[in-house]
Amino acid sequence: MPNIITVHSFSRGVGKSVVSVNLAAYLAYIGKRVALVDLNLLTPSLHITLGVSTEQTGYTIQDYLAGICDAEHAPIDVTERVSPNAKGKLFLIPASGDMVLQRLPRETYSAERLLEGCNQIGSTRQIDVLILDCEAGLNETTLPALAAADMLIAVMRLDQHDYQGTSVSTDVAARLGVPNIGIVVNMVASEQDLAHVIDKTKDAYGHDVYAALPNSKTSLALAKHGMLVLENPNHPLSRGIVQLAERSAQLEPFMSEPLQASEHDDMRQP
């Protein structure tokens, strides 16, 4: 069974999917078999970021949830699109923009059904880690993704709305029994000290802060159209993604030891 990492944000537009894609890309680059699931069912975008056309998507996560296919039929191997030098594999399980499939009955969104699909994919594709990039907010589609998680990565910005919303999200995850809950503070202003932001956020929430990522128009523009962590590994945002990967890699049985610095020092543009 793969370790399941759910990437969630209370608000839209905080860079959650950028974090998900770059985390998945880096883990695949260093040798892990990764499956990335697009649970942004109303506004799916991961297939666009990864260069997969609508005609190439085939089965989607909604098809599985609706009972149209088995979960093992949905993954698309996108490793070559990420990096031909990747030591591992990256599979995308896309979501459909079809309005009919977006209106699936609520009972299809159960933690049990989602977990069963994760296990199918993990077994047939020998997946080490499965990343669920879910919708913002708390609703009938995000709660199963939280309940299925071995690790929750809550992505937030430093504004009052996100302060309150992230507190609610992490509290719900704790009540659902998620064993590892951490926060990624994204879009930190350049004048703010990242270490200070990490300490203050940890004190405020009582959860570990896995990374603080600086705001950068250049990096965000690149991240939306490629894998920043591979294309510019020395960028501060990329270094934050590597820190996040090291933290997620400590989950058992995915990896018994944290990554060594030498494993990512030789990254080159794919």
C-alpha positions as CSV (number, residue, x, y, z in Angstrom):
1,M,0.0,0.0,0.0
2,P,1.4,3.4,-0.9
3,N,1.8,6.2,1.5
4,I,-0.9,8.8,0.8
5,I,-0.1,12.5,0.9
6,T,-3.1,14.9,0.7
7,V,-2.2,18.4,-0.4
8,H,-5.0,20.8,0.7
9,S,-5.7,24.5,1.1
10,F,-8.7,26.2,2.6
11,S,-8.6,29.0,0.0
12,R,-8.1,28.9,-3.7
13,G,-5.2,30.6,-5.4
14,V,-2.6,29.8,-2.8
15,G,-0.4,27.7,-5.0
16,K,-1.5,24.3,-3.8
17,S,-1.3,22.5,-7.2
18,V,2.1,24.1,-7.9
19,V,3.3,22.5,-4.6
20,S,1.7,19.1,-5.5
21,V,3.2,18.9,-9.0
22,N,6.7,20.0,-8.0
23,L,6.7,17.6,-5.1
24,A,5.6,14.7,-7.3
25,A,8.1,15.6,-10.0
26,Y,11.0,15.8,-7.5
27,L,10.2,12.5,-5.8
28,A,9.9,10.8,-9.2
29,Y,13.2,12.4,-10.3
30,I,15.1,10.9,-7.3
31,G,13.8,7.4,-7.9
32,K,10.3,7.0,-6.3
33,R,7.3,5.7,-8.1
34,V,4.7,8.4,-7.6
35,A,1.0,8.7,-8.6
36,L,-0.5,12.2,-8.6
37,V,-4.3,12.3,-8.4
38,D,-6.2,15.4,-9.6
39,L,-9.1,15.8,-7.1
40,N,-9.9,19.4,-8.3
41,L,-13.0,18.0,-9.8
42,L,-14.7,21.3,-10.7
43,T,-11.6,22.9,-12.2
44,P,-9.1,20.2,-13.1
45,S,-5.7,21.5,-14.2
46,L,-2.9,19.0,-13.6
47,H,-3.3,17.5,-17.0
48,I,-2.6,20.9,-18.5
49,T,0.5,21.5,-16.3
50,L,1.8,18.1,-17.3
51,G,1.1,18.5,-21.0
52,V,-1.6,15.9,-21.3
53,S,-4.4,16.8,-23.8
54,T,-8.0,16.0,-23.1
55,E,-7.9,13.4,-25.9
56,Q,-5.0,11.6,-24.1
57,T,-6.6,11.4,-20.7
58,G,-8.7,8.3,-21.3
59,Y,-10.3,7.3,-18.0
60,T,-10.4,9.8,-15.1
61,I,-10.8,9.8,-11.4
62,Q,-14.5,10.5,-11.8
63,D,-14.9,7.4,-14.0
64,Y,-13.5,5.4,-11.2
65,L,-15.7,7.0,-8.5
66,A,-18.7,6.4,-10.7
67,G,-17.9,2.8,-11.2
68,I,-17.2,3.1,-14.9
69,C,-13.6,1.7,-14.6
70,D,-11.2,0.2,-12.1
71,A,-8.7,2.7,-10.6
72,E,-5.8,0.8,-12.2
73,H,-7.1,1.9,-15.7
74,A,-6.8,5.6,-15.1
75,P,-3.1,6.4,-14.6
76,I,-1.1,8.0,-17.4
77,D,2.7,7.7,-17.4
78,V,4.0,11.3,-17.6
79,T,7.5,10.6,-16.6
80,E,9.1,11.6,-19.9
81,R,7.1,14.9,-19.8
82,V,8.6,15.7,-16.4
83,S,12.2,14.6,-17.0
84,P,13.8,12.0,-19.3
85,N,16.5,11.6,-16.6
86,A,14.1,10.7,-13.8
87,K,15.1,7.6,-11.8
88,G,11.6,6.8,-10.8
89,K,8.1,7.0,-12.4
90,L,5.4,9.6,-12.3
91,F,1.8,8.7,-13.1
92,L,-1.1,11.1,-13.4
93,I,-4.7,10.2,-12.6
94,P,-6.5,13.1,-14.2
95,A,-9.9,14.6,-13.5
96,S,-12.5,15.3,-16.2
97,G,-14.0,18.7,-17.0
98,D,-17.2,16.9,-18.2
99,M,-20.1,18.6,-16.4
100,V,-22.0,15.4,-16.1
101,L,-19.1,13.6,-14.3
102,Q,-18.7,16.7,-12.1
103,R,-22.2,16.1,-10.7
104,L,-21.6,12.6,-9.4
105,P,-23.7,11.5,-6.4
106,R,-22.3,12.4,-3.0
107,E,-22.1,8.8,-2.0
108,T,-19.4,8.2,-4.5
109,Y,-17.1,10.4,-2.6
110,S,-16.4,8.1,0.3
111,A,-13.0,7.6,2.0
112,E,-13.5,3.9,1.6
113,R,-14.0,4.1,-2.2
114,L,-11.1,6.5,-2.5
115,L,-8.8,4.4,-0.4
116,E,-9.7,1.3,-2.3
117,G,-8.7,3.1,-5.5
118,C,-5.4,4.2,-4.0
119,N,-4.7,0.6,-3.0
120,Q,-5.5,-0.7,-6.5
121,I,-3.2,1.9,-8.2
122,G,-0.5,1.2,-5.5
123,S,-0.6,-2.5,-6.2
124,T,-0.7,-2.6,-10.0
125,R,1.8,0.2,-10.5
126,Q,4.0,-0.5,-7.5
127,I,3.5,3.0,-6.2
128,D,5.6,4.3,-3.3
129,V,3.7,7.5,-2.7
130,L,0.3,8.7,-3.9
131,I,-0.3,12.5,-3.8
132,L,-3.9,13.7,-3.7
133,D,-4.3,17.3,-5.0
134,C,-7.8,18.1,-3.7
135,E,-10.1,21.0,-4.0
136,A,-9.8,24.0,-1.8
137,G,-12.1,24.2,1.2
138,L,-14.0,21.6,3.2
139,N,-16.8,19.7,1.4
140,E,-18.0,16.2,0.5
141,T,-15.1,15.7,-2.0
142,T,-12.2,17.0,0.2
143,L,-13.2,15.2,3.5
144,P,-12.5,11.7,2.0
145,A,-9.1,12.9,0.8
146,L,-8.3,14.1,4.3
147,A,-9.5,10.9,5.9
148,A,-7.4,8.7,3.5
149,A,-4.2,10.6,4.2
150,D,-1.1,9.3,5.9
151,M,0.2,12.9,5.7
152,L,-1.7,16.2,5.2
153,I,0.2,19.1,3.7
154,A,-1.9,22.2,4.4
155,V,-0.8,25.1,2.1
156,M,-1.6,28.6,3.3
157,R,-0.8,32.2,2.8
158,L,-0.1,34.8,5.5
159,D,-3.5,36.4,5.6
160,Q,-6.3,36.4,8.1
161,H,-8.7,34.3,6.1
162,D,-6.1,31.6,5.6
163,Y,-5.1,31.8,9.3
164,Q,-8.7,30.9,10.3
165,G,-9.4,28.4,7.5
166,T,-6.1,26.5,7.9
167,S,-6.9,26.1,11.6
168,V,-10.2,24.6,10.8
169,S,-8.7,22.2,8.2
170,T,-6.0,21.0,10.4
171,D,-8.4,20.5,13.3
172,V,-10.7,18.4,11.1
173,A,-7.7,16.4,9.9
174,A,-6.7,15.7,13.5
175,R,-10.2,14.6,14.3
176,L,-10.2,12.2,11.3
177,G,-7.0,10.7,12.7
178,V,-4.5,11.8,10.1
179,P,-1.2,10.8,11.7
180,N,1.1,13.4,10.1
181,I,-0.2,17.0,9.7
182,G,2.1,19.8,8.5
183,I,1.8,23.2,7.0
184,V,3.5,24.8,4.0
185,V,3.4,28.6,4.1
186,N,3.4,29.8,0.5
187,M,3.9,33.2,-1.1
188,V,6.0,34.7,1.8
189,A,6.9,38.3,1.1
190,S,10.6,38.8,0.2
191,E,11.1,41.1,3.2
192,Q,10.0,38.5,5.7
193,D,12.5,36.1,7.3
194,L,11.5,32.5,6.3
195,A,12.9,31.0,9.6
196,H,10.8,33.5,11.6
197,V,7.7,32.7,9.6
198,I,8.2,29.0,10.3
199,D,8.6,29.5,14.0
200,K,5.6,31.8,14.3
201,T,3.4,29.5,12.3
202,K,4.4,26.5,14.3
203,D,3.6,28.3,17.5
204,A,0.2,29.4,16.2
205,Y,-1.0,26.0,15.0
206,G,0.8,23.5,17.1
207,H,1.8,21.6,13.9
208,D,5.1,21.3,12.2
209,V,5.8,23.7,9.3
210,Y,7.3,21.6,6.5
211,A,8.4,24.6,4.4
212,A,8.1,28.3,3.9
213,L,8.2,29.2,0.2
214,P,9.0,32.7,-0.9
215,N,6.8,34.7,-3.3
216,S,8.3,35.3,-6.7
217,K,6.5,36.3,-9.9
218,T,9.2,34.6,-12.0
219,S,9.0,31.4,-10.1
220,L,5.2,31.3,-10.1
221,A,5.1,31.9,-13.9
222,L,7.6,29.1,-14.5
223,A,5.9,26.7,-12.0
224,K,2.6,27.0,-13.8
225,H,4.2,25.8,-17.1
226,G,6.9,23.4,-15.9
227,M,8.7,21.8,-13.0
228,L,10.5,24.6,-11.3
229,V,12.2,22.2,-8.8
230,L,13.9,20.5,-11.8
231,E,14.4,23.4,-14.1
232,N,15.8,25.8,-11.5
233,P,16.9,23.6,-8.5
234,N,18.8,26.5,-6.8
235,H,15.8,28.8,-6.6
236,P,14.6,29.4,-3.0
237,L,11.2,28.0,-3.9
238,S,12.8,24.8,-5.3
239,R,14.9,24.4,-2.1
240,G,11.6,24.6,-0.1
241,I,10.1,21.8,-2.3
242,V,13.2,19.7,-1.6
243,Q,12.7,20.3,2.2
244,L,9.1,19.2,1.8
245,A,10.2,16.1,-0.1
246,E,12.7,15.2,2.5
247,R,10.0,15.5,5.2
248,S,7.5,13.4,3.3
249,A,10.1,10.8,2.5
250,Q,10.4,10.0,6.2
251,L,7.0,8.3,6.2
252,E,7.2,4.5,6.7
253,P,7.4,2.3,4.7
254,F,8.1,4.8,1.9
255,M,11.6,5.5,3.1
256,S,13.3,4.7,6.4
257,E,15.8,7.5,6.2
258,P,15.6,11.1,5.0
259,L,17.2,12.0,1.7
260,Q,20.8,12.9,1.6
261,A,21.8,16.3,0.2
262,S,24.0,14.6,-2.5
263,E,20.9,13.0,-4.1
264,H,19.6,16.4,-5.3
265,D,22.9,18.3,-5.7
266,D,23.3,17.1,-9.3
267,M,19.9,18.0,-10.7
268,R,20.1,19.4,-14.2
269,Q,17.5,20.9,-16.5
270,P,15.6,18.0,-18.2
